[in-house]
Amino acid sequence: MTSDNDSQLAQALLHPASVALYGASDDVGKMGGRPVQFLQRSGFAGRIYPINPRRDEIQGLKAWPSLQSLPEVPDQVFVLTPTETVIPAVRECAALGVRVVTILASGFSESGSEGAAREEELRAIARETGIRILGPSSLGVVNPRTGLVLTANAAFAEPDIPPGKVFVASHSGSMIGALVSRGKARGVGFAGLVSVGSEVDLNVGEICAATLDDPGIEGYLLFLESLRHGPALRAFARAAQRVGKPVIAYKLGRSAAAAEMATTHTGAIAGEDDVADAFLKDMGVARVGVLEALLETFPLARRIPLASQPRRVGVVTTTGGGAAMAVEQLGIRGVIVEPPSNETLRRLEQAGLPCTPGRVLDMTLAGTKYETMKGTLDILLTAPEFDLVLAVVGSSARFQPQLAVKPIIECADGSPKPLAAMLVPDAPEALAALTTAGVPCFRTPEACGDAIAAVLARRPPGQEPVLPAPGPAQTLSEADAYGVLDQLGVSHAPVALCRFGEAPPPLPFAYPVVAKVCSAEIPHKTEVGGVLLNIGSSEELAEAMTTLRRNLDERAPQVACDTVLVQPMQKGLAEVLVGYRVDADAGPIVMLAAGGIWAEVAKDRSIRLAPVTVETAREMVAEVNALKPLTGLRGKARGDLEALARTVSALSQLALKPEMRIVEAEVNPLLILPEGQGVMAVDALVFQRS
């Protein structure tokens, strides 16, 4: 349930009784003139107050010289004036008690230090007065259900915005217009559209969360440029999942360079967009990569509850070529099409229906008959090997939709199992009929594959993390890092500590050993010549300590270090990196990556939001290609992958231990030993809040 504050926000933002247009223009060709024109033409029932001290009338409406001169305090004010006038206008709105002010102008943090200062001033006004700010760089708010077209977006010059059941929140203002025009052509309507702009105050997550109680909204489409305000987005996604309203997102940044971290590999390997991808999937959000799929995914996501994700897809078709395109697009996204079982083929044969064995059930021209398609779908939708059935229809969809498309609509209506359709030709009549009936349907194989893969990739949100108090972080020495691993139950090689200037003590383990400098100020020991391997005796260890001291004096003379850490030389079947860190936007994440050079070269890794269960950690292990030989592939020795899964889960539990104050931890490498012998950390780097 939304709070009273959320309800008040939703009312002022999407259902205002009155709006003021600060800096309105009489010229409909100007940005300041469009909202007045759009509101009047759309039949907005609320009161419209153009503010312009230089005019008595604007587009047939009385113009007011100032906000103070209005007969009431408007619910929302749209500031249309230039950047330098924005802050005084917002202060004026706050003093009057306006609930929401929307800012069209740009020129804030994106424009340099002066703009950043202006943005911080806006943020301070919101904190101090309680006024809610949408923008800057917001093109406005649209609610087709009430005629609220409070936007300067030229795309809304086109009349008759289609109402519907999905709500759109977009970082890009131009995209709300693009989605409306594309939606209109596609038969998709909207329950509201908000251009959030720079999110100086109101953000995507908070705005969407405020609308969750709206019965006219059944799902959400998000166009994201970043994961700003990740906690609010996380809270909204969890709440949307609880009330069964699917969320579909198109996020830019798949090709962005990795976010390099200064001290660990975890951030460099887990690029910014890869973390965002894990965040969205783990929050139950269907992330699409094809713009058309953003509009076409919602009906499918609504048919598939997040708690009961299907995995097995069956395809039936009247056109082999069209089905092959769909199967290919699914395959390159990791969705495997299941062939009909022998039992299903037997049932089809008994019913006199096409039953040619193969990955796709190709009915050829016989499938264009109503009875054939209807009978086949009835059997496939009750076949236990399929969780989702996709019907790919050829030319009949355009010329005789009653033959192959009508049975799809009828079967989808009564089936508990989801049924989707892809139409190979341009078939607007059939597409409209399917859309009206609520049947998931697609115009292209790319959108079809993208939508199905995105919906199947969603994961139910896991346990909510508990973060340590904010503050600066410091590096722990490797010895202290092992103390953290001990608290988590993560196995590591035994350790002995020696002092520079002293003879090595007897070791509790056998030679050969490795000797490493041990200092919180030296996170990367190899860079200062701080690691020596294959030391075979106490005499060699003494010589090694002398060498390490000399290397430090030459390469890091400013670093205070008086300790050498000694461990037995270890060897495993493979090496991996297991990393944990608190991402600024996504929150705690855990990553499992292939070890050695492949960690950064091949980006062979799996990422999840932390914490994760052992079961989820097993899924992560299965996703790292370098670990597949350790499953016993082609007679290779089996590694202890179960111990690895337990270790990944154990490290991720840092997300539930704020008292440990850990913000980043990396075990690299972690050796995987033969099955039944466990895993062993032989290096660790940990950052802890002071």
RAJOBEL-V915486 format. One record per residue. N is the residue number from 1. RES is the residue in one small letter. SS is DSSP state (H for helix, E for strand, - for the rest). PSI is psi as a letter, one per 30 degrees, with the letter a starting at -180 (* if undefined). BURIAL is I if it has 24 or more other ideal C-beta (glycine too) atoms within 12 Angstrom, else O. Layout:
N	RES	SS	PSI	BURIAL
N	RES	SS	PSI	BURIAL
This chain:
1	m	-	k	O
2	t	-	l	I
3	s	-	l	O
4	d	H	e	O
5	n	H	e	O
6	d	H	e	I
7	s	H	e	O
8	q	H	e	O
9	l	H	e	I
10	a	H	e	I
11	q	H	e	I
12	a	H	e	I
13	l	H	e	I
14	l	H	f	I
15	h	-	h	I
16	p	-	k	I
17	a	-	f	O
18	s	E	k	I
19	v	E	k	I
20	a	E	k	I
21	l	E	j	I
22	y	E	j	I
23	g	-	g	I
24	a	-	k	I
25	s	-	l	I
26	d	-	f	I
27	d	-	j	O
28	v	-	f	I
29	g	-	f	O
30	k	-	l	O
31	m	H	e	I
32	g	H	f	I
33	g	H	f	I
34	r	H	e	I
35	p	H	e	I
36	v	H	e	I
37	q	H	e	I
38	f	H	e	I
39	l	H	e	I
40	q	H	e	I
41	r	H	e	O
42	s	-	f	I
43	g	-	h	O
44	f	-	k	I
45	a	-	f	O
46	g	-	a	I
47	r	E	k	I
48	i	E	k	I
49	y	E	j	I
50	p	E	k	I
51	i	E	j	I
52	n	-	j	I
53	p	-	f	O
54	r	-	g	O
55	r	-	k	I
56	d	-	f	O
57	e	E	k	O
58	i	E	j	I
59	q	-	h	I
60	g	-	f	O
61	l	E	k	I
62	k	E	k	O
63	a	E	k	I
64	w	E	k	I
65	p	-	f	O
66	s	-	l	O
67	l	-	e	I
68	q	-	f	O
69	s	-	f	O
70	l	-	l	I
71	p	-	f	O
72	e	-	l	O
73	v	-	j	I
74	p	-	l	I
75	d	-	e	I
76	q	E	k	I
77	v	E	k	I
78	f	E	j	I
79	v	E	j	I
80	l	-	g	I
81	t	-	l	I
82	p	-	l	O
83	t	H	e	I
84	e	H	f	O
85	t	H	f	O
86	v	H	e	I
87	i	H	e	I
88	p	H	e	I
89	a	H	e	I
90	v	H	e	I
91	r	H	e	I
92	e	H	e	I
93	c	H	e	I
94	a	H	e	I
95	a	H	e	O
96	l	H	f	I
97	g	-	g	O
98	v	-	k	I
99	r	-	e	I
100	v	E	k	I
101	v	E	k	I
102	t	E	k	I
103	i	E	j	I
104	l	-	e	I
105	a	-	k	I
106	s	-	a	I
107	g	-	h	I
108	f	-	b	I
109	s	H	f	I
110	e	H	f	O
111	s	H	g	O
112	g	-	a	O
113	s	H	e	O
114	e	H	e	O
115	g	H	e	I
116	a	H	e	O
117	a	H	e	O
118	r	H	e	I
119	e	H	e	I
120	e	H	e	O
121	e	H	e	I
122	l	H	e	I
123	r	H	e	I
124	a	H	e	O
125	i	H	e	I
126	a	H	e	I
127	r	H	e	O
128	e	H	e	O
129	t	H	f	O
130	g	-	f	O
131	i	-	k	I
132	r	E	k	I
133	i	E	k	I
134	l	E	k	I
135	g	-	a	I
136	p	-	a	I
137	s	-	h	I
138	s	-	k	I
139	l	-	g	I
140	g	E	a	I
141	v	E	k	I
142	v	E	k	I
143	n	E	j	I
144	p	-	f	I
145	r	-	f	I
146	t	-	f	I
147	g	-	g	I
148	l	E	j	I
149	v	E	i	I
150	l	E	i	I
151	t	E	l	I
152	a	-	g	I
153	n	-	k	I
154	a	H	f	I
155	a	H	f	I
156	f	H	g	I
157	a	H	f	O
158	e	-	k	O
159	p	-	l	O
160	d	-	i	O
161	i	-	k	I
162	p	-	k	I
163	p	E	l	I
164	g	E	a	I
165	k	E	f	I
166	v	E	k	I
167	f	E	k	I
168	v	E	k	I
169	a	E	k	I
170	s	E	k	I
171	h	-	e	I
172	s	-	k	I
173	g	H	e	I
174	s	H	f	I
175	m	H	f	I
176	i	H	e	I
177	g	H	e	I
178	a	H	e	I
179	l	H	e	I
180	v	H	e	I
181	s	H	e	I
182	r	H	e	I
183	g	H	e	I
184	k	H	e	I
185	a	H	f	O
186	r	H	f	I
187	g	-	g	I
188	v	-	k	I
189	g	-	l	I
190	f	E	k	I
191	a	E	f	I
192	g	E	l	I
193	l	E	k	I
194	v	E	k	I
195	s	E	j	I
196	v	-	f	I
197	g	-	b	I
198	s	-	f	I
199	e	-	h	I
200	v	-	f	I
201	d	-	d	I
202	l	-	k	I
203	n	-	l	I
204	v	H	e	I
205	g	H	e	I
206	e	H	e	I
207	i	H	e	I
208	c	H	e	I
209	a	H	e	I
210	a	-	f	I
211	t	-	g	I
212	l	-	f	I
213	d	-	f	O
214	d	-	j	I
215	p	-	f	O
216	g	-	f	I
217	i	-	k	I
218	e	-	f	I
219	g	E	l	I
220	y	E	k	I
221	l	E	k	I
222	l	E	k	I
223	f	E	j	I
224	l	E	k	I
225	e	-	f	I
226	s	-	a	I
227	l	-	h	I
228	r	-	k	I
229	h	-	h	I
230	g	H	e	I
231	p	H	e	I
232	a	H	e	I
233	l	H	e	I
234	r	H	e	I
235	a	H	e	I
236	f	H	e	I
237	a	H	e	I
238	r	H	e	I
239	a	H	e	I
240	a	H	e	I
241	q	H	e	I
242	r	H	e	O
243	v	H	g	I
244	g	-	h	O
245	k	-	j	I
246	p	E	l	I
247	v	E	k	I
248	i	E	k	I
249	a	E	k	I
250	y	E	j	I
251	k	E	k	I
252	l	-	l	O
253	g	-	g	I
254	r	-	f	O
255	s	-	g	O
256	a	-	k	O
257	a	-	l	O
258	a	-	k	O
259	a	-	j	I
260	e	-	k	O
261	m	-	k	I
262	a	-	f	O
263	t	-	f	I
264	t	-	l	I
265	h	H	f	I
266	t	H	e	I
267	g	H	e	I
268	a	H	e	I
269	i	H	e	I
270	a	-	i	I
271	g	-	l	I
272	e	H	e	I
273	d	H	e	I
274	d	H	e	I
275	v	H	e	I
276	a	H	e	I
277	d	H	e	I
278	a	H	e	I
279	f	H	e	I
280	l	H	e	I
281	k	H	e	I
282	d	H	f	I
283	m	-	g	I
284	g	-	g	I
285	v	-	k	I
286	a	E	j	I
287	r	E	j	I
288	v	E	l	I
289	g	-	f	I
290	v	-	k	I
291	l	H	e	I
292	e	H	e	I
293	a	H	f	I
294	l	H	e	I
295	l	H	f	I
296	e	H	f	I
297	t	-	f	I
298	f	H	e	I
299	p	H	e	I
300	l	H	e	I
301	a	H	e	I
302	r	H	f	I
303	r	H	f	I
304	i	-	j	I
305	p	-	k	O
306	l	H	e	I
307	a	H	f	O
308	s	H	i	O
309	q	-	k	I
310	p	-	l	I
311	r	-	f	O
312	r	-	k	I
313	v	E	k	I
314	g	E	k	I
315	v	E	k	I
316	v	E	k	I
317	t	E	l	I
318	t	-	f	I
319	t	-	j	I
320	g	H	e	I
321	g	H	e	O
322	g	H	e	I
323	a	H	e	I
324	a	H	e	I
325	m	H	e	I
326	a	H	e	I
327	v	H	e	I
328	e	H	e	O
329	q	H	e	I
330	l	H	e	I
331	g	H	e	O
332	i	-	f	O
333	r	-	g	I
334	g	-	g	O
335	v	-	j	I
336	i	-	k	I
337	v	E	k	I
338	e	-	k	I
339	p	-	l	I
340	p	-	k	I
341	s	-	l	O
342	n	H	e	O
343	e	H	e	O
344	t	H	e	I
345	l	H	e	I
346	r	H	e	O
347	r	H	e	I
348	l	H	e	I
349	e	H	e	O
350	q	H	e	O
351	a	-	g	O
352	g	-	g	O
353	l	-	l	I
354	p	-	k	I
355	c	-	h	I
356	t	-	k	O
357	p	-	k	O
358	g	-	l	O
359	r	-	e	I
360	v	-	k	I
361	l	E	j	I
362	d	E	j	I
363	m	-	f	I
364	t	H	b	I
365	l	H	f	O
366	a	H	f	I
367	g	H	f	I
368	t	H	f	I
369	k	-	k	I
370	y	H	e	I
371	e	H	e	O
372	t	H	e	I
373	m	H	e	I
374	k	H	e	I
375	g	H	e	I
376	t	H	e	I
377	l	H	e	I
378	d	H	e	I
379	i	H	e	I
380	l	H	e	I
381	l	-	f	I
382	t	-	g	I
383	a	-	k	I
384	p	-	f	O
385	e	-	f	I
386	f	-	k	I
387	d	-	f	I
388	l	E	k	I
389	v	E	k	I
390	l	E	k	I
391	a	E	k	I
392	v	E	j	I
393	v	E	k	I
394	g	-	b	I
395	s	-	f	I
396	s	H	f	I
397	a	H	e	I
398	r	H	e	I
399	f	H	f	O
400	q	-	i	I
401	p	H	f	I
402	q	H	f	O
403	l	H	e	I
404	a	H	f	I
405	v	H	e	I
406	k	H	e	I
407	p	H	f	I
408	i	H	e	I
409	i	H	e	I
410	e	H	e	I
411	c	H	e	I
412	a	H	e	I
413	d	H	e	O
414	g	H	g	O
415	s	-	k	I
416	p	-	f	O
417	k	-	k	I
418	p	E	k	I
419	l	E	k	I
420	a	E	l	I
421	a	E	k	I
422	m	E	k	I
423	l	E	k	I
424	v	-	e	I
425	p	-	l	I
426	d	-	j	O
427	a	-	i	I
428	p	H	e	O
429	e	H	e	O
430	a	H	e	I
431	l	H	e	I
432	a	H	e	I
433	a	H	e	I
434	l	H	e	I
435	t	H	e	I
436	t	H	e	O
437	a	-	f	I
438	g	-	g	I
439	v	-	k	I
440	p	E	k	I
441	c	E	l	I
442	f	E	k	I
443	r	-	f	I
444	t	-	l	I
445	p	H	e	I
446	e	H	e	I
447	a	H	e	I
448	c	H	e	I
449	g	H	e	I
450	d	H	e	I
451	a	H	e	I
452	i	H	e	I
453	a	H	e	I
454	a	H	e	I
455	v	H	e	I
456	l	H	f	I
457	a	-	f	I
458	r	-	k	I
459	r	-	k	I
460	p	-	k	O
461	p	-	k	I
462	g	-	a	I
463	q	-	k	O
464	e	-	k	O
465	p	-	l	I
466	v	-	j	O
467	l	-	l	I
468	p	-	l	I
469	a	-	k	O
470	p	-	l	O
471	g	-	l	O
472	p	-	l	O
473	a	E	l	I
474	q	E	l	O
475	t	E	k	I
476	l	-	l	I
477	s	-	l	I
478	e	H	e	I
479	a	H	e	I
480	d	H	e	I
481	a	H	e	I
482	y	H	e	I
483	g	H	e	O
484	v	H	e	I
485	l	H	e	I
486	d	H	e	O
487	q	H	f	O
488	l	H	f	I
489	g	-	g	O
490	v	-	k	I
491	s	-	k	I
492	h	E	l	I
493	a	-	k	I
494	p	-	l	I
495	v	-	k	I
496	a	E	k	I
497	l	E	k	I
498	c	E	l	I
499	r	E	k	O
500	f	-	k	I
501	g	-	f	O
502	e	-	l	O
503	a	-	k	O
504	p	-	k	I
505	p	-	l	O
506	p	-	k	O
507	l	-	k	I
508	p	-	g	O
509	f	-	l	O
510	a	-	l	O
511	y	-	l	I
512	p	-	l	O
513	v	E	l	I
514	v	E	k	I
515	a	E	k	I
516	k	E	k	I
517	v	E	k	I
518	c	-	j	I
519	s	-	k	I
520	a	-	f	I
521	e	-	f	I
522	i	-	i	I
523	p	-	e	I
524	h	-	j	I
525	k	H	e	I
526	t	H	f	O
527	e	H	f	O
528	v	H	g	I
529	g	-	h	O
530	g	-	g	I
531	v	E	k	I
532	l	E	k	I
533	l	E	l	I
534	n	E	h	O
535	i	E	k	I
536	g	-	f	O
537	s	-	l	O
538	s	H	e	O
539	e	H	e	O
540	e	H	e	O
541	l	H	e	I
542	a	H	e	I
543	e	H	e	O
544	a	H	e	I
545	m	H	e	I
546	t	H	e	O
547	t	H	e	I
548	l	H	e	I
549	r	H	e	I
550	r	H	e	O
551	n	H	e	I
552	l	H	e	I
553	d	H	e	O
554	e	H	e	O
555	r	H	f	O
556	a	-	i	I
557	p	-	f	O
558	q	-	f	O
559	v	-	k	I
560	a	-	j	O
561	c	-	k	I
562	d	-	g	O
563	t	E	k	I
564	v	E	k	I
565	l	E	k	I
566	v	E	k	I
567	q	E	l	I
568	p	E	k	I
569	m	-	k	I
570	q	-	l	I
571	k	-	k	O
572	g	-	a	I
573	l	-	f	I
574	a	E	l	I
575	e	E	k	I
576	v	E	l	I
577	l	E	k	I
578	v	E	j	I
579	g	E	k	I
580	y	E	k	I
581	r	E	l	I
582	v	E	j	I
583	d	E	k	I
584	a	-	e	I
585	d	-	e	I
586	a	-	f	I
587	g	E	a	I
588	p	E	k	I
589	i	E	l	I
590	v	E	k	I
591	m	E	k	I
592	l	E	k	I
593	a	E	l	I
594	a	E	k	I
595	g	-	l	I
596	g	-	a	O
597	i	-	f	O
598	w	H	f	O
599	a	H	e	I
600	e	H	f	I
601	v	H	e	O
602	a	-	f	O
603	k	-	h	I
604	d	-	j	I
605	r	E	l	I
606	s	E	k	I
607	i	E	k	I
608	r	E	l	I
609	l	E	k	I
610	a	-	k	I
611	p	-	l	I
612	v	-	l	I
613	t	-	l	I
614	v	H	e	O
615	e	H	e	O
616	t	H	e	I
617	a	H	e	I
618	r	H	e	I
619	e	H	e	I
620	m	H	e	I
621	v	H	e	I
622	a	H	f	O
623	e	H	f	I
624	v	-	j	I
625	n	H	e	O
626	a	H	f	I
627	l	H	f	I
628	k	H	e	O
629	p	H	f	O
630	l	H	f	I
631	t	H	g	I
632	g	-	g	O
633	l	H	k	O
634	r	H	h	O
635	g	H	g	O
636	k	-	l	O
637	a	-	k	O
638	r	-	k	I
639	g	E	l	I
640	d	-	i	I
641	l	H	f	I
642	e	H	e	I
643	a	H	e	I
644	l	H	e	I
645	a	H	e	I
646	r	H	e	I
647	t	H	e	I
648	v	H	e	I
649	s	H	e	I
650	a	H	e	I
651	l	H	e	I
652	s	H	f	I
653	q	H	f	I
654	l	H	f	I
655	a	H	f	I
656	l	H	g	I
657	k	-	i	I
658	p	H	f	O
659	e	H	f	O
660	m	H	f	I
661	r	-	g	I
662	i	E	k	I
663	v	E	f	I
664	e	E	k	I
665	a	E	k	I
666	e	E	k	I
667	v	E	j	I
668	n	E	j	I
669	p	E	l	I
670	l	E	k	I
671	l	E	k	I
672	i	E	j	I
673	l	-	l	I
674	p	E	l	O
675	e	-	k	O
676	g	-	f	O
677	q	-	f	O
678	g	-	a	I
679	v	E	l	I
680	m	E	k	I
681	a	E	k	I
682	v	-	g	I
683	d	-	k	I
684	a	E	k	I
685	l	E	k	I
686	v	E	k	I
687	f	E	k	I
688	q	E	k	I
689	r	E	k	O
690	s	-	*	O
